[in-house]
């Protein structure tokens, strides 16, 4: 991902992020974008961010056919 644009309206007042639109790098709607974001958020270990929750609430995709093969933890 090169750019992530968000609107924080509601984040401070309601402590809630809502995903409204998912676009590819050319600015076009692309279902693979929400699929990959959903997979990342679904299989995220540890603390889920408000963005992860917003992605998973945006569309309820059936991710049961996917399996997490491995994970490389982020370290400093």
C-alpha positions as CSV (number, residue, x, y, z in Angstrom):
1,X,0.0,0.0,0.0
2,X,1.4,3.4,-1.0
3,X,-1.4,5.6,0.3
4,X,-4.1,5.2,2.9
5,X,-6.6,8.1,3.0
6,X,-8.9,8.3,6.0
7,X,-11.4,10.7,7.4
8,X,-11.3,10.9,11.1
9,X,-14.8,12.3,11.4
10,X,-16.4,10.3,14.2
11,X,-13.2,8.8,15.4
12,X,-12.7,11.4,18.2
13,X,-16.4,11.9,19.0
14,X,-17.6,8.3,18.8
15,X,-14.3,6.4,19.0
16,X,-15.3,4.6,15.8
17,X,-13.8,4.3,12.3
18,X,-16.1,3.4,9.4
19,X,-14.8,2.2,6.0
20,X,-16.9,3.7,3.3
21,X,-15.0,3.0,0.1
22,X,-12.1,0.8,-1.1
23,X,-10.1,1.7,-4.2
24,X,-7.1,0.4,-6.0
25,X,-4.0,2.4,-6.9
26,X,-5.8,3.8,-10.0
27,X,-8.7,5.1,-7.9
28,X,-11.1,2.4,-9.1
29,X,-13.3,0.2,-7.0
30,X,-11.7,-3.3,-6.9
31,X,-13.1,-6.2,-4.9
32,X,-9.6,-7.7,-4.4
33,X,-8.7,-4.6,-2.3
34,X,-11.4,-5.4,0.3
35,X,-10.6,-9.1,0.1
36,X,-6.9,-8.6,0.9
37,X,-7.6,-6.1,3.6
38,X,-10.2,-8.4,5.1
39,X,-7.8,-11.3,5.1
40,X,-5.1,-9.2,6.8
41,X,-7.4,-7.9,9.4
42,X,-9.1,-11.3,10.0
43,X,-5.8,-13.2,10.5
44,X,-4.1,-10.3,12.5
45,X,-2.7,-11.7,15.7
46,X,-2.3,-9.6,18.9
47,X,-4.1,-6.3,19.2
48,X,-6.7,-5.5,16.5
49,X,-6.7,-1.9,15.5
50,X,-9.9,0.2,15.0
51,X,-9.0,0.0,11.3
52,X,-9.0,-3.8,11.4
53,X,-12.5,-3.7,13.0
54,X,-13.8,-1.2,10.5
55,X,-12.6,-3.4,7.6
56,X,-14.2,-6.5,9.0
57,X,-17.5,-4.7,9.6
58,X,-17.5,-3.1,6.2
59,X,-18.3,-6.3,4.3
60,X,-18.9,-9.7,5.9
61,X,-16.9,-11.9,3.6
62,X,-16.7,-15.6,4.0
63,X,-13.0,-16.2,4.8
64,X,-13.4,-19.7,6.1
65,X,-11.8,-21.2,3.0
66,X,-8.5,-19.3,3.7
67,X,-5.8,-20.6,6.0
68,X,-3.0,-18.6,7.5
69,X,0.2,-20.4,6.6
70,X,2.6,-18.5,8.7
71,X,3.4,-15.1,10.1
72,X,6.6,-13.1,10.5
73,X,6.2,-10.9,13.6
74,X,7.1,-7.2,13.4
75,X,10.1,-6.5,15.5
76,X,12.2,-3.4,16.0
